[in-house]
Amino acid sequence: GCWRARIWNKDCEVYLGHFHEQEQAAAAYDKAAIKLRGLQGALKDLLNLNEDQYKPELDIIMNESFEVLVQKLRASGVQDLDKPVAAKA
């Protein structure tokens, strides 16, 4: 299967990518949530995965722009979307 990740930023839905594994899509959402809301704000919204997983990347997540983070998340996802995809996340 394939999992889609997306997040709301203000009034816009932002596509984060398609991923082979549910955990990859969850991590993409979590990283975007941390960037937009900060770690404490994202924790209030309940991260999908354990917050300790993101501590090694926290400085990178917080110091790059949201747009660059989204580009990296999309690039880390499934690149071949010629096949139909069942959206699950």
Secondary structure, 3 states (H helix, E strand, C coil): CCEEEEEEECCEEEEEEEECCHHHHHHHHHHHHHHHHHHHHHHHCCCCCCHHHHHHHHHHHHHCCHHHHHHHHHHHCCCCCCCCCCCCC
